Structures are given as structure tokens and as C-alpha cells.
């Protein structure tokens, strides 16, 4: 079966993106990097159902305003691929910044709220996350205004995402 993934661009009221700090477990894509919350679409599952399942499992909430944004195609690492690339159905939603410290994160090493320009300047960002944020935040990136300070929360006992992270 060909790989198919879902991911969520979740933005707070200050234009910062909620990103997963991926753990460093062997075998996962982009260990230690910033990535979007999401994962693999299971056999027979719709992309909409998959992103809702992934968000409920990974952070304990599904934003009410979650909507499909667009499909991206990203390259797969040579060691993991049967095909050269995979589709990622990207959804967009908002979250109040004051909710983020209280998310029930079950996967990854932590989370951060970070502005798009700061995110794109980070060395370790998953390919899919870098592409999605760059496209989604074009106007904000082009604006010369100052970005808000990033905030970061670490998970006490980092857990793996089972190697399916997008």
C-alpha cells in the first residue's frame, strides 16, 4: 500500500504555529526536528477521519474549526520508500495560546508555538512542516512586522510516534 499522511497546521491568535518537537527514537522520520501533528492514514480511513484520530491521540483535542487546506507531495527518505514521494493532506485550524500548556500530548518530546519566520530559520524542521508553513504563512512572512516570542513545553517522558510521523 502506498504511503498517505495527514498533518495539521494549528495557529494561535498571534500567528504562531503549534509544532511537535519530535523525539529521537530510532526509526522515526525527522528525529528531534519540529514537525506538524499528524500521521499515517490507515487502510480504509478517510483523511478527515485520520487527522481527527491523530490529533485526539497526540494532543487530546480536535479543534472545532479544523478544515482541509490542501494536499502536498513530499519526498520520502530512500530507506523508507517504495515510491519517491507521498501525499500529505494538510488541514488548518486555530487554537488559543492559553490552551497549549495544558494539552495532553502523548507523542513526541514536546511542543512549541513559533512564528513562521523563526520556524523557517530553524535547522531541524521536518520537510513537510517547512513546506506547509512556508505556503500557509506567505503573507505573514512577507510582512515586515516583528514576530511574537516562541514558547516551548517539553513532555516529561517522550514517547515515540511509532515511526509514522509526517
C-alpha positions in Angstrom: 0.0 0.0 0.0 1.3 3.4 -0.9 2.0 5.8 2.0 -0.5 8.6 2.6 -0.3 11.0 5.5 -2.3 13.8 7.2 -1.0 16.8 9.1 -2.4 19.8 10.9 -1.4 23.5 10.7 -2.7 24.8 14.0 -2.2 28.6 14.5 -2.7 30.7 17.6 -4.2 34.2 17.8 -0.7 35.7 17.4 0.1 33.8 14.2 2.4 31.2 15.8 2.2 27.6 14.7 1.8 24.7 17.1 4.6 22.3 16.3 5.6 18.9 17.8 9.2 18.6 19.0 9.8 15.1 17.7 11.5 12.6 19.9 14.8 10.9 18.9 13.5 7.3 18.8 15.2 5.1 16.3 13.3 4.6 13.1 11.1 7.7 13.1 11.1 10.3 10.4 12.9 13.5 11.3 14.0 12.6 14.8 14.5 15.7 17.0 13.0 18.1 14.4 10.0 20.3 14.6 7.0 18.8 12.8 3.3 19.0 12.4 1.0 16.9 14.4 -0.5 14.1 12.3 0.5 10.8 10.9 -0.4 7.9 8.6 -3.8 7.3 7.1 -4.9 3.8 7.9 -6.3 1.4 5.3 -10.0 2.3 4.6 -9.8 5.5 6.6 -10.6 8.9 5.1 -8.1 11.8 5.5 -10.6 13.7 7.6 -11.1 10.8 10.0 -7.3 10.2 10.1 -6.4 13.7 11.1 -9.1 13.8 13.8 -7.9 10.4 15.2 -4.3 11.6 15.1 -5.0 14.9 16.9 -7.1 13.2 19.6 -4.3 10.6 20.1 -1.4 13.0 20.0 -2.6 16.2 21.8 -6.0 15.2 23.2 -8.1 17.8 21.2 -9.6 18.3 17.8 -10.1 22.0 17.1 -13.7 22.7 16.1 -12.6 24.8 13.1 -10.4 22.1 11.6 -10.8 22.2 7.8 -8.9 20.7 4.8 -6.4 23.1 3.4 -4.5 21.4 0.6 -2.6 18.3 -0.4 1.2 18.5 -0.6 3.6 15.9 -2.0 6.8 15.4 -0.1 9.8 13.2 -0.8 10.3 10.1 1.3 13.7 9.1 2.7 15.3 6.4 0.5 15.3 3.8 3.3 11.6 4.1 3.9 10.1 4.4 0.4 8.6 2.2 -2.2 7.7 5.4 -4.0 9.6 8.7 -4.4 7.1 10.8 -2.6 3.9 10.6 -0.6 0.7 12.8 -0.4 0.1 14.7 2.8 -3.4 16.0 3.3 -2.9 19.2 5.3 -5.7 20.6 7.5 -5.8 24.0 9.2 -7.2 25.1 12.5 -6.8 27.6 15.3 -6.0 27.3 19.0 -6.0 29.7 21.8 -2.4 30.1 23.1 -3.5 29.7 26.7 -4.7 26.2 25.9 -1.4 24.9 24.7 0.4 24.4 28.0 -2.5 22.1 29.1 -2.6 19.8 26.0 -2.4 16.1 26.8 0.5 15.4 24.5 1.1 11.7 24.1 3.7 11.6 21.3 7.0 13.4 20.8 9.4 15.2 23.1 7.3 18.4 23.5 5.6 21.2 21.6 6.3 24.8 20.7 4.3 27.8 19.5 6.6 29.5 17.0 6.2 32.2 14.3 6.6 31.3 10.7 9.9 33.2 10.0 11.5 31.8 13.2 10.3 28.3 12.2 11.8 28.5 8.7 15.1 29.7 10.2 15.3 26.6 12.5 17.9 24.0 11.4 15.8 20.9 12.3 12.3 21.1 10.7 10.6 18.2 9.0 10.3 18.7 5.2 6.5 18.6 5.2 6.3 21.1 8.0 8.7 23.5 6.4 6.8 23.4 3.1 3.3 23.6 4.7 4.2 26.6 6.9 6.0 28.4 4.1 3.0 28.2 1.8 0.4 28.8 4.5 2.1 31.8 6.0 3.2 33.6 2.8 1.5 36.9 3.7 2.8 36.9 7.3 6.3 36.0 6.2 6.3 38.9 3.6 5.1 41.4 6.2 7.9 43.2 7.9 6.3 43.1 11.4 8.0 41.6 14.4 7.1 38.1 15.3 5.9 37.2 18.8 8.2 35.2 21.1 8.2 31.5 20.7 7.1 29.3 23.7 8.1 25.7 24.3 6.8 22.9 26.5 8.6 19.6 27.0 6.9 16.3 27.6 8.2 14.6 30.8 8.5 11.1 29.3 8.9 11.5 25.5 7.1 8.7 23.6 7.6 7.6 20.0 5.0 8.1 17.3 5.5 4.6 16.1 7.5 5.7 13.0 4.6 7.1 11.1 5.1 10.8 11.5 4.7 13.0 8.5 
